[in-house]
Amino acid sequence: MTTFSMIGWISCRGTSALLWEFLDGELDAAGTDRVRAHLSACPQCRAREAHGRAYLRRMSAVGGPTEAPPALRRRVLHSLRAHGLRA
């Protein structure tokens, strides 16, 4: 399904690609609005969203560290710099 609103087109594929960023609150306002508009019109994608939210709730309930261990963080940052990227 593809939905169109005043904020633009987005398909199920596009919504799926952005779902985790949407659930984590990482999309900009326009992306968030497009995903919300699609979810309001598409029961299949709403079901995916509900599943994703349930997964995040379960993971939060388990607890544990929310940050990468320092050694992993250093390796990732080193790798990014080695490829000319910045964190």
Disulfide bonds with the S-S distance in Angstrom:
none
